[in-house]
């Protein structure tokens, strides 16, 4: 009499094989995700650093506007909000804006709404501001809280700006933050 495998033995063998295949597939997926993060993160971080460097380089060199009209006189910054900043690139009031618009980082020149530079995949652009009251660099009363918006004549007293850029590409996210001092602010005649 020949004996074969029983139905229960066949089902148990199939279950063990499915479990082994499932574990192998899970391991493959984990390795694939790790590789995607390892190869994608440096490029995203490099792009975040590039955007922050563009912003800080431009703002560090920004002059105070000395025109008597068309600008906030004796200020480097025209408008300072949590998601954008407009500042002067000439002492006569020519402006530049950095902002986030529909998932794109944009640099705008003057009053144009057409970006002179843009980068996709940016999920966050945040500005925070420290001001020194009285407009002197060596003021003793340094605020401890970062403002999200600075308005009116207080824009003349912005001294330090914190910029944070966040990006996400193909499921991999990165961020970069830096603080920097405005070279020409507060304006000291």
MDTraj code that builds the backbone (N, CA, C; nanometers):
import mdtraj as md
import numpy as np

residues = "UNK UNK UNK UNK UNK UNK UNK UNK UNK UNK UNK UNK UNK UNK UNK UNK UNK UNK UNK UNK UNK UNK UNK UNK UNK UNK UNK UNK UNK UNK UNK UNK UNK UNK UNK UNK UNK UNK UNK UNK UNK UNK UNK UNK UNK UNK UNK UNK UNK UNK UNK UNK UNK UNK UNK UNK UNK UNK UNK UNK UNK UNK UNK UNK UNK UNK UNK UNK UNK UNK UNK UNK UNK UNK UNK UNK UNK UNK UNK UNK UNK UNK UNK UNK UNK UNK UNK UNK UNK UNK UNK UNK UNK UNK UNK UNK UNK UNK UNK UNK UNK UNK UNK UNK UNK UNK UNK UNK UNK UNK UNK UNK UNK UNK UNK UNK UNK UNK UNK UNK UNK UNK UNK UNK UNK UNK UNK UNK UNK UNK UNK UNK UNK UNK UNK UNK UNK UNK UNK UNK UNK UNK UNK UNK UNK UNK UNK UNK UNK UNK UNK UNK UNK UNK UNK UNK UNK UNK UNK UNK UNK UNK UNK UNK UNK UNK UNK UNK UNK UNK UNK UNK UNK UNK UNK UNK UNK UNK UNK UNK UNK UNK UNK UNK UNK UNK UNK UNK UNK".split()
xyz = np.array([
    [0.0844, -0.1167, 0.0000],
    [0.0000, 0.0000, 0.0000],
    [0.0900, 0.1244, 0.0000],
    [0.0692, 0.2167, -0.0940],
    [0.1457, 0.3409, -0.1034],
    [0.0794, 0.4487, -0.0187],
    [0.1665, 0.5233, 0.0492],
    [0.1126, 0.6351, 0.1279],
    [0.1600, 0.7649, 0.0669],
    [0.0716, 0.8637, 0.0603],
    [0.1062, 0.9977, 0.0134],
    [0.0950, 1.0959, 0.1294],
    [0.0959, 1.2181, 0.0954],
    [0.0794, 1.3204, 0.1972],
    [-0.0685, 1.3425, 0.2231],
    [-0.1006, 1.3636, 0.3476],
    [-0.2404, 1.3929, 0.3803],
    [-0.2684, 1.5401, 0.3516],
    [-0.3934, 1.5714, 0.3482],
    [-0.4343, 1.7080, 0.3194],
    [-0.3822, 1.8032, 0.4274],
    [-0.3797, 1.7630, 0.5490],
    [-0.3314, 1.8457, 0.6593],
    [-0.1818, 1.8698, 0.6450],
    [-0.1069, 1.7696, 0.6090],
    [0.0368, 1.7856, 0.5882],
    [0.0639, 1.8840, 0.4733],
    [-0.0155, 1.8745, 0.3675],
    [0.0004, 1.9663, 0.2538],
    [-0.0312, 2.1103, 0.2944],
    [-0.1380, 2.1310, 0.3718],
    [-0.1746, 2.2656, 0.4181],
    [-0.0688, 2.3220, 0.5115],
    [-0.0160, 2.2404, 0.6000],
    [0.0890, 2.2861, 0.6925],
    [0.2140, 2.3257, 0.6149],
    [0.2510, 2.2467, 0.5156],
    [0.3681, 2.2787, 0.4327],
    [0.3456, 2.4091, 0.3564],
    [0.2267, 2.4276, 0.3004],
    [0.1949, 2.5504, 0.2263],
    [0.1998, 2.6720, 0.3186],
    [0.1481, 2.6575, 0.4416],
    [0.1493, 2.7688, 0.5375],
    [0.2921, 2.8069, 0.5742],
    [0.3776, 2.7074, 0.5952],
    [0.5178, 2.7351, 0.6291],
    [0.5884, 2.8045, 0.5129],
    [0.5626, 2.7585, 0.3906],
    [0.6235, 2.8222, 0.2730],
    [0.5753, 2.9671, 0.2563],
    [0.4456, 2.9911, 0.2743],
    [0.3922, 3.1272, 0.2649],
    [0.4531, 3.2182, 0.3716],
    [0.4688, 3.1673, 0.4909],
    [0.5304, 3.2444, 0.5994],
    [0.6752, 3.2804, 0.5644],
    [0.7489, 3.1839, 0.5115],
    [0.8886, 3.2085, 0.4732],
    [0.8970, 3.3121, 0.3602],
    [0.8090, 3.3020, 0.2614],
    [0.8070, 3.3983, 0.1507],
    [0.7705, 3.5372, 0.2033],
    [0.6719, 3.5431, 0.2928],
    [0.6314, 3.6716, 0.3510],
    [0.7439, 3.7381, 0.4280],
    [0.8177, 3.6594, 0.5054],
    [0.9305, 3.7150, 0.5808],
    [1.0408, 3.7632, 0.4867],
    [1.0649, 3.6878, 0.3819],
    [1.1660, 3.7298, 0.2841],
    [1.1256, 3.8571, 0.2131],
    [0.9971, 3.8683, 0.1781],
    [0.9473, 3.9891, 0.1115],
    [0.9573, 4.1095, 0.2036],
    [0.9226, 4.0912, 0.3309],
    [0.9331, 4.2004, 0.4280],
    [1.0787, 4.2462, 0.4419],
    [1.1705, 4.1537, 0.4451],
    [1.3122, 4.1896, 0.4519],
    [1.3568, 4.2657, 0.3283],
    [1.3109, 4.2233, 0.2126],
    [1.3444, 4.2928, 0.0881],
    [1.2901, 4.4353, 0.0889],
    [1.1656, 4.4519, 0.1356],
    [1.1049, 4.5858, 0.1426],
    [1.1828, 4.6739, 0.2389],
    [1.2225, 4.6207, 0.3529],
    [1.3003, 4.6985, 0.4500],
    [1.4341, 4.7425, 0.3920],
    [1.5005, 4.6522, 0.3235],
    [1.6289, 4.6859, 0.2612],
    [1.6083, 4.7907, 0.1525],
    [1.5015, 4.7783, 0.0756],
    [1.4720, 4.8741, -0.0305],
    [1.4464, 5.0135, 0.0268],
    [1.3687, 5.0215, 0.1369],
    [1.3415, 5.1514, 0.2013],
    [1.4707, 5.2122, 0.2562],
    [1.5531, 5.1309, 0.3185],
    [1.6794, 5.1805, 0.3739],
    [1.7693, 5.2334, 0.2634],
    [1.7731, 5.1639, 0.1505],
    [1.8561, 5.2089, 0.0388],
    [1.8028, 5.3398, -0.0184],
    [1.6694, 5.3521, -0.0286],
    [1.6096, 5.4748, -0.0814],
    [1.6434, 5.5935, 0.0088],
    [1.6353, 5.5727, 0.1396],
    [1.6693, 5.6788, 0.2339],
    [1.8171, 5.7124, 0.2260],
    [1.9017, 5.6122, 0.2191],
    [2.0458, 5.6338, 0.2143],
    [2.0881, 5.7097, 0.0897],
    [2.0268, 5.6795, -0.0230],
    [2.0652, 5.7467, -0.1470],
    [1.9917, 5.8781, -0.1669],
    [1.8684, 5.8918, -0.1145],
    [1.7897, 6.0133, -0.1366],
    [1.8153, 6.1239, -0.0373],
    [1.8449, 6.0896, 0.0876],
    [1.8605, 6.1905, 0.1916],
    [1.9750, 6.2879, 0.1654],
    [2.0928, 6.2441, 0.1235],
    [2.1994, 6.3424, 0.0989],
    [2.1612, 6.4478, -0.0065],
    [2.0909, 6.4073, -0.1111],
    [2.0502, 6.5035, -0.2144],
    [1.9487, 6.6024, -0.1591],
    [1.8561, 6.5551, -0.0780],
    [1.7561, 6.6436, -0.0181],
    [1.8231, 6.7394, 0.0789],
    [1.9128, 6.6888, 0.1628],
    [1.9845, 6.7762, 0.2568],
    [2.0662, 6.8805, 0.1824],
    [2.1293, 6.8398, 0.0742],
    [2.2084, 6.9337, -0.0057],
    [2.1189, 7.0428, -0.0634],
    [1.9999, 7.0083, -0.1098],
    [1.9070, 7.1076, -0.1625],
    [1.8576, 7.2012, -0.0522],
    [1.8289, 7.1463, 0.0672],
    [1.7877, 7.2300, 0.1806],
    [1.8983, 7.3293, 0.2170],
    [2.0207, 7.2814, 0.2265],
    [2.1345, 7.3686, 0.2587],
    [2.1519, 7.4738, 0.1491],
    [2.1338, 7.4354, 0.0232],
    [2.1473, 7.5295, -0.0879],
    [2.0471, 7.6430, -0.0807],
    [1.9229, 7.6118, -0.0476],
    [1.8208, 7.7162, -0.0347],
    [1.8533, 7.8088, 0.0815],
    [1.8867, 7.7520, 0.1961],
    [1.9193, 7.8343, 0.3134],
    [2.0409, 7.9218, 0.2844],
    [2.1408, 7.8680, 0.2173],
    [2.2606, 7.9458, 0.1835],
    [2.2261, 8.0609, 0.0897],
    [2.1389, 8.0365, -0.0080],
    [2.0961, 8.1436, -0.0984],
    [2.0303, 8.2567, -0.0197],
    [1.9408, 8.2200, 0.0716],
    [1.8703, 8.3203, 0.1512],
    [1.9683, 8.3965, 0.2405],
    [2.0523, 8.3244, 0.3140],
    [2.1424, 8.3910, 0.4087],
    [2.2456, 8.4776, 0.3374],
    [2.3003, 8.4304, 0.2260],
    [2.3984, 8.5105, 0.1529],
    [2.3369, 8.6412, 0.1047],
    [2.2163, 8.6345, 0.0494],
    [2.1500, 8.7557, 0.0004],
    [2.1165, 8.8515, 0.1145],
    [2.0634, 8.7988, 0.2236],
    [2.0231, 8.8860, 0.3337],
    [2.1417, 8.9441, 0.4099],
    [2.2498, 8.8686, 0.4213],
    [2.3681, 8.9228, 0.4891],
    [2.4237, 9.0441, 0.4158],
    [2.4139, 9.0435, 0.2838],
    [2.4671, 9.1530, 0.2032],
    [2.3658, 9.2637, 0.1766],
    [2.2418, 9.2467, 0.2188],
    [2.1364, 9.3442, 0.1897],
    [2.1673, 9.4782, 0.2559],
    [2.1590, 9.5874, 0.1777],
    [2.1836, 9.7199, 0.2351],
    [2.0561, 9.7775, 0.2965],
    [2.0724, 9.8734, 0.3835],
    [1.9570, 9.9469, 0.4352],
    [1.9111, 10.0431, 0.3272],
    [1.7816, 10.0548, 0.3121],
    [1.7268, 10.1472, 0.2126],
    [1.7407, 10.2893, 0.2658],
    [1.7994, 10.3753, 0.1859],
    [1.8187, 10.5148, 0.2277],
    [1.7320, 10.6114, 0.1482],
    [1.6493, 10.5601, 0.0591],
    [1.5600, 10.6469, -0.0186],
    [1.4571, 10.7102, 0.0749],
    [1.4088, 10.8258, 0.0368],
    [1.3108, 10.8948, 0.1214],
    [1.1681, 10.8517, 0.0913],
    [1.1470, 10.7781, -0.0177],
    [1.0134, 10.7266, -0.0480],
    [1.0263, 10.5924, -0.1197],
    [0.9199, 10.5118, -0.1140],
    [0.9187, 10.3837, -0.1825],
    [0.9803, 10.2694, -0.1048],
    [1.0206, 10.2955, 0.0182],
    [1.0768, 10.1893, 0.1012],
    [1.0637, 10.2262, 0.2480],
    [1.0940, 10.1316, 0.3338],
    [1.1020, 10.1602, 0.4768],
    [1.2429, 10.2134, 0.5009],
    [1.2537, 10.3456, 0.5129],
    [1.3839, 10.4105, 0.5210],
    [1.4643, 10.3586, 0.6403],
    [1.5927, 10.3371, 0.6165],
    [1.6886, 10.2865, 0.7158],
    [1.6577, 10.1439, 0.7611],
    [1.5930, 10.0665, 0.6745],
    [1.5633, 9.9272, 0.7052],
    [1.6182, 9.8374, 0.5960],
    [1.6644, 9.7198, 0.6338],
    [1.7086, 9.6189, 0.5377],
    [1.5877, 9.5402, 0.4874],
    [1.4899, 9.5205, 0.5753],
    [1.3732, 9.4366, 0.5469],
    [1.2498, 9.5237, 0.5261],
    [1.1701, 9.4870, 0.4242],
    [1.0423, 9.5564, 0.4041],
    [0.9300, 9.4841, 0.4782],
    [0.9138, 9.3530, 0.4523],
    [0.8114, 9.2751, 0.5225],
    [0.8734, 9.1454, 0.5732],
    [0.8331, 9.1065, 0.6939],
    [0.8891, 8.9872, 0.7574],
    [0.7762, 8.9064, 0.8178],
    [0.7408, 8.7944, 0.7535],
    [0.6364, 8.7061, 0.8050],
    [0.6956, 8.5680, 0.8304],
    [0.6126, 8.4798, 0.8822],
    [0.6592, 8.3447, 0.9133],
    [0.6920, 8.2636, 0.7889],
    [0.6327, 8.2994, 0.6744],
    [0.6526, 8.2171, 0.5543],
    [0.7187, 8.2907, 0.4378],
    [0.7484, 8.4195, 0.4542],
    [0.8168, 8.4928, 0.3462],
    [0.8891, 8.6137, 0.4033],
    [0.9851, 8.6609, 0.3248],
    [1.0566, 8.7824, 0.3622],
    [1.0847, 8.8626, 0.2353],
    [1.0622, 8.9935, 0.2449],
    [1.0947, 9.0856, 0.1360],
    [1.1968, 9.1832, 0.1910],
    [1.3069, 9.2002, 0.1185],
    [1.4157, 9.2854, 0.1655],
    [1.4709, 9.3660, 0.0488],
    [1.5574, 9.4620, 0.0802],
    [1.6134, 9.5517, -0.0210],
    [1.7477, 9.4982, -0.0712],
    [1.7634, 9.4977, -0.2028],
    [1.8903, 9.4562, -0.2622],
    [1.9720, 9.5763, -0.3073],
    [1.9106, 9.6944, -0.3041],
    [1.9831, 9.8193, -0.3293],
    [1.9383, 9.9214, -0.2258],
    [2.0198, 10.0205, -0.2027],
    [1.9839, 10.1238, -0.1054],
    [1.8743, 10.2160, -0.1577],
    [1.8416, 10.2052, -0.2869],
    [1.7354, 10.2893, -0.3438],
    [1.5989, 10.2219, -0.3396],
    [1.5899, 10.1002, -0.2876],
    [1.4599, 10.0382, -0.2663],
    [1.4251, 9.9209, -0.3566],
    [1.5179, 9.8746, -0.4421],
    [1.4910, 9.7558, -0.5226],
    [1.4784, 9.6369, -0.4279],
    [1.3728, 9.5556, -0.4488],
    [1.3401, 9.4500, -0.3524],
    [1.3588, 9.3094, -0.4100],
    [1.3678, 9.2139, -0.3173],
    [1.3707, 9.0708, -0.3501],
    [1.2863, 9.0002, -0.2432],
    [1.2156, 8.8954, -0.2848],
    [1.1302, 8.8193, -0.1934],
    [1.1649, 8.6711, -0.2015],
    [1.1697, 8.6074, -0.0858],
    [1.1791, 8.4615, -0.0772],
    [1.0494, 8.4137, -0.0155],
    [0.9886, 8.3100, -0.0781],
    [0.8615, 8.2591, -0.0267],
    [0.8408, 8.1137, -0.0684],
    [0.7394, 8.0528, -0.0070],
    [0.6947, 7.9194, -0.0442],
    [0.5612, 7.9363, -0.1142],
    [0.5466, 7.8763, -0.2333],
    [0.4241, 7.8905, -0.3107],
    [0.3870, 7.7561, -0.3730],
    [0.2815, 7.6934, -0.3213],
    [0.2326, 7.5649, -0.3739],
    [0.3420, 7.4583, -0.3834],
    [0.4177, 7.4403, -0.2772],
    [0.5201, 7.3368, -0.2741],
    [0.6472, 7.3720, -0.3481],
    [0.6616, 7.4991, -0.3847],
    [0.7833, 7.5448, -0.4530],
    [0.8437, 7.6606, -0.3748],
    [0.9745, 7.6531, -0.3560],
    [1.0488, 7.7666, -0.3041],
    [1.0681, 7.8632, -0.4197],
    [1.0425, 7.9930, -0.3964],
    [1.0567, 8.0916, -0.5036],
    [1.1351, 8.2141, -0.4577],
    [1.2145, 8.2679, -0.5519],
    [1.2809, 8.3972, -0.5336],
    [1.2200, 8.4904, -0.6374],
    [1.1655, 8.6028, -0.5912],
    [1.1030, 8.7010, -0.6791],
    [1.1841, 8.8292, -0.6778],
    [1.1963, 8.8920, -0.7929],
    [1.2708, 9.0179, -0.8057],
    [1.1728, 9.1334, -0.8202],
    [1.1921, 9.2395, -0.7408],
    [1.1076, 9.3582, -0.7500],
    [0.9621, 9.3262, -0.7242],
    [0.8750, 9.3782, -0.8111],
    [0.7309, 9.3547, -0.7952],
    [0.6805, 9.2427, -0.8858],
    [0.7715, 9.1713, -0.9507],
    [0.7340, 9.0624, -1.0412],
    [0.6773, 8.9440, -0.9640],
    [0.5760, 8.8791, -1.0227],
    [0.5227, 8.7559, -0.9654],
    [0.5788, 8.6329, -1.0347],
    [0.6706, 8.6541, -1.1306],
    [0.7366, 8.5438, -1.1996],
    [0.8690, 8.5168, -1.1289],
    [0.8865, 8.3962, -1.0766],
    [1.0091, 8.3672, -1.0014],
    [1.1343, 8.3751, -1.0892],
    [1.2405, 8.4327, -1.0336],
    [1.3702, 8.4296, -1.1008],
    [1.4422, 8.2985, -1.0686],
    [1.3948, 8.2293, -0.9643],
    [1.4478, 8.0989, -0.9257],
    [1.3367, 8.0254, -0.8519],
    [1.3257, 7.8945, -0.8747],
    [1.2302, 7.8146, -0.7983],
    [1.2823, 7.6720, -0.7839],
    [1.2358, 7.6046, -0.6779],
    [1.2715, 7.4650, -0.6558],
    [1.1477, 7.3945, -0.6015],
    [1.1153, 7.2797, -0.6625],
    [0.9989, 7.2016, -0.6207],
    [1.0325, 7.1149, -0.4999],
    [0.9328, 7.0487, -0.4481],
    [0.9435, 6.9526, -0.3374],
    [0.9715, 7.0162, -0.2026],
    [0.9603, 7.1502, -0.1919],
    [0.9823, 7.2167, -0.0633],
    [0.8502, 7.2132, 0.0128],
    [0.8503, 7.1514, 0.1291],
    [0.7279, 7.1370, 0.2073],
    [0.7164, 7.2399, 0.3185],
    [0.8259, 7.3079, 0.3497],
    [0.8213, 7.4086, 0.4544],
    [0.9315, 7.5118, 0.4395],
    [0.8947, 7.6383, 0.4577],
    [0.9901, 7.7499, 0.4614],
    [0.9442, 7.8384, 0.5751],
    [1.0254, 7.8467, 0.6808],
    [0.9851, 7.9198, 0.8001],
    [1.0921, 8.0214, 0.8381],
    [1.0460, 8.1423, 0.8699],
    [1.1337, 8.2486, 0.9170],
    [1.0940, 8.2853, 1.0594],
    [1.1947, 8.3102, 1.1449],
    [1.1745, 8.3619, 1.2803],
    [1.2722, 8.4778, 1.2978],
    [1.2322, 8.5772, 1.3799],
    [1.3084, 8.7014, 1.3878],
    [1.3367, 8.7415, 1.5318],
    [1.4591, 8.7947, 1.5527],
    [1.4941, 8.8611, 1.6781],
    [1.5198, 9.0073, 1.6465],
    [1.4651, 9.0945, 1.7284],
    [1.4883, 9.2381, 1.7095],
    [1.5577, 9.2943, 1.8327],
    [1.6287, 9.4023, 1.8109],
    [1.6914, 9.4742, 1.9221],
    [1.6223, 9.6082, 1.9325],
    [1.5627, 9.6351, 2.0467],
    [1.4926, 9.7617, 2.0665],
    [1.5923, 9.8763, 2.0706],
    [1.5547, 9.9878, 2.0117],
    [1.6395, 10.1061, 2.0132],
    [1.7369, 10.1123, 1.8981],
    [1.7548, 10.0059, 1.8230],
    [1.8383, 10.0092, 1.7032],
    [1.9873, 10.0087, 1.7271],
    [2.0331, 9.9667, 1.8441],
    [2.1771, 9.9606, 1.8668],
    [2.2219, 9.8160, 1.8748],
    [2.3344, 9.7873, 1.8176],
    [2.3837, 9.6493, 1.8102],
    [2.4154, 9.5925, 1.9477],
    [2.4670, 9.6742, 2.0372],
    [2.5085, 9.6254, 2.1685],
    [2.4010, 9.6418, 2.2754],
    [2.2744, 9.6404, 2.2346],
    [2.1656, 9.6544, 2.3314],
    [2.1731, 9.5412, 2.4337],
    [2.1421, 9.5728, 2.5596],
    [2.1502, 9.4716, 2.6648],
    [2.0236, 9.3886, 2.6744],
    [1.9126, 9.4382, 2.6232],
    [1.7854, 9.3659, 2.6355],
    [1.7581, 9.2858, 2.5077],
    [1.8170, 9.1677, 2.4982],
    [1.7942, 9.0808, 2.3829],
    [1.6698, 8.9970, 2.4099],
    [1.5703, 9.0004, 2.3214],
    [1.4495, 8.9199, 2.3435],
    [1.4822, 8.7710, 2.3466],
    [1.4043, 8.6971, 2.4221],
    [1.4255, 8.5532, 2.4298],
    [1.3312, 8.4766, 2.3379],
    [1.2267, 8.5420, 2.2893],
    [1.1306, 8.4760, 2.2021],
    [1.1500, 8.5204, 2.0577],
    [1.1463, 8.4234, 1.9691],
    [1.1546, 8.4530, 1.8269],
    [1.0168, 8.4957, 1.7784],
    [1.0099, 8.6073, 1.7082],
    [0.8831, 8.6545, 1.6524],
    [0.8589, 8.5875, 1.5185],
    [0.7311, 8.5602, 1.4890],
    [0.6967, 8.5016, 1.3598],
    [0.6664, 8.6085, 1.2560],
    [0.6322, 8.7284, 1.3008],
    [0.6047, 8.8400, 1.2112],
    [0.6563, 8.9668, 1.2768],
    [0.7210, 9.0512, 1.1989],
    [0.7669, 9.1803, 1.2481],
    [0.7061, 9.2858, 1.1565],
    [0.6422, 9.3864, 1.2152],
    [0.5732, 9.4877, 1.1355],
    [0.6161, 9.6280, 1.1756],
    [0.5728, 9.7233, 1.0942],
    [0.5952, 9.8640, 1.1236],
    [0.7424, 9.8996, 1.1320],
    [0.7729, 9.9914, 1.2231],
    [0.9109, 10.0373, 1.2362],
    [1.0007, 9.9326, 1.3011],
    [0.9437, 9.8260, 1.3574],
    [1.0246, 9.7206, 1.4191],
    [1.1092, 9.6456, 1.3167],
    [1.0705, 9.6500, 1.1861],
    [1.1521, 9.5809, 1.0862],
    [1.2919, 9.6410, 1.0795],
    [1.3058, 9.7671, 1.1206],
    [1.4383, 9.8312, 1.1217],
    [1.5298, 9.7674, 1.2254],
    [1.4712, 9.7037, 1.3253],
    [1.5489, 9.6487, 1.4365],
    [1.5693, 9.4978, 1.4287],
    [1.5346, 9.4351, 1.3144],
    [1.5616, 9.2925, 1.2994],
    [1.7131, 9.2744, 1.2953],
    [1.7624, 9.1887, 1.3820],
    [1.9053, 9.1656, 1.3912],
    [1.9433, 9.0245, 1.3520],
    [1.8653, 8.9268, 1.3984],
    [1.8945, 8.7865, 1.3710],
    [1.7712, 8.7225, 1.3083],
    [1.7958, 8.6390, 1.2071],
    [1.6880, 8.5657, 1.1404],
    [1.7203, 8.4165, 1.1478],
    [1.6175, 8.3381, 1.1782],
    [1.6292, 8.1915, 1.1756],
    [1.5504, 8.1430, 1.0542],
    [1.6158, 8.0657, 0.9683],
    [1.5527, 8.0110, 0.8485],
    [1.5507, 7.8592, 0.8593],
    [1.4339, 7.8003, 0.8330],
    [1.4194, 7.6550, 0.8289],
    [1.3582, 7.6159, 0.6949],
    [1.4209, 7.5215, 0.6268],
    [1.3691, 7.4684, 0.5002],
    [1.3457, 7.3193, 0.5186],
    [1.2286, 7.2724, 0.4749],
    [1.1944, 7.1311, 0.4800],
    [1.1602, 7.0849, 0.3387],
    [1.2087, 6.9667, 0.3025],
    [1.1818, 6.9097, 0.1696],
    [1.1416, 6.7641, 0.1830],
    [1.0654, 6.7179, 0.0841],
    [1.0280, 6.5772, 0.0770],
    [1.0269, 6.5365, -0.0692],
    [1.0976, 6.4275, -0.0976],
    [1.1060, 6.3786, -0.2353],
    [1.1057, 6.2267, -0.2325],
    [1.0142, 6.1647, -0.3057],
    [1.0051, 6.0186, -0.3149],
    [0.9958, 5.9516, -0.1778],
    [0.9210, 6.0124, -0.0877],
    [0.9023, 5.9538, 0.0441],
    [1.0152, 5.9768, 0.1427],
    [1.1174, 6.0521, 0.1035],
    [1.2304, 6.0819, 0.1916],
    [1.2251, 6.2311, 0.2255],
    [1.2335, 6.2647, 0.3540],
    [1.2226, 6.4028, 0.3984],
    [1.3525, 6.4493, 0.4638],
    [1.3803, 6.5778, 0.4505],
    [1.4981, 6.6375, 0.5124],
    [1.4673, 6.7792, 0.5557],
    [1.5485, 6.8327, 0.6454],
    [1.5290, 6.9691, 0.6940],
    [1.6644, 7.0316, 0.7279],
    [1.6693, 7.1640, 0.7227],
    [1.7915, 7.2351, 0.7595],
    [1.7523, 7.3695, 0.8187],
    [1.8159, 7.4064, 0.9298],
    [1.7883, 7.5322, 0.9995],
    [1.9187, 7.6022, 1.0300],
    [1.9176, 7.7351, 1.0187],
    [2.0334, 7.8142, 1.0610],
    [1.9877, 7.9507, 1.1099],
    [2.0676, 8.0098, 1.1973],
    [2.0477, 8.1465, 1.2444],
    [2.1602, 8.2312, 1.1877],
    [2.1296, 8.3552, 1.1489],
    [2.2347, 8.4435, 1.0994],
    [2.2004, 8.5879, 1.1321],
    [2.3034, 8.6679, 1.1402],
    [2.2880, 8.8094, 1.1715],
    [2.2881, 8.8901, 1.0434],
    [2.1983, 8.9880, 1.0378],
    [2.1986, 9.0818, 0.9266],
    [2.3146, 9.1789, 0.9461],
    [2.3985, 9.1904, 0.8460],
    [2.5171, 9.2759, 0.8567],
    [2.4808, 9.4238, 0.8717],
    [2.3778, 9.4677, 0.8021],
    [2.3433, 9.6105, 0.7988],
    [2.2184, 9.6444, 0.8801],
    [2.1855, 9.5623, 0.9762],
    [2.0680, 9.5914, 1.0575],
    [2.0979, 9.5542, 1.2013],
    [2.0500, 9.6317, 1.2975],
    [1.9749, 9.7547, 1.2771],
    [2.0638, 9.8646, 1.2183],
    [1.9998, 9.9536, 1.1480],
    [2.0729, 10.0607, 1.0780],
    [2.1318, 10.1567, 1.1801],
    [2.2606, 10.1774, 1.1706],
    [2.3283, 10.2725, 1.2608],
    [2.3899, 10.3812, 1.1749],
    [2.3310, 10.5032, 1.1728],
    [2.3817, 10.6087, 1.0851],
    [2.5194, 10.6571, 1.1250],
])
top = md.Topology()
chain = top.add_chain()
for i, resn in enumerate(residues, 1):
    res = top.add_residue(resn, chain, resSeq=i)
    for name in ("N", "CA", "C"):
        top.add_atom(name, md.element.get_by_symbol(name[0]), res)
traj = md.Trajectory(xyz[None], top)
